[in-house]
């Protein structure tokens, strides 16, 4: 391959890697997002009968 084809191929690989990395970061951000509204969690202790709200 000549220099021009090599450079074009390298830039294509870098562009694909950047796009894949961007999608990965967006997906991870949505999975690890803290809920905007509070979530009520209730736990019951069977031995002591204590409830957590």
C-alpha angles and dihedrals in degrees: 000000000000124000096264095052091044092052092048091049092048092050090049092052091048092049092050091048091051093049092048091048091050093052090047092052092047092050093048091048092054093047094049095041116131111234112255092217120054118257117222112224122188121195125186125202108212096199099050102022092232118152125206118203 
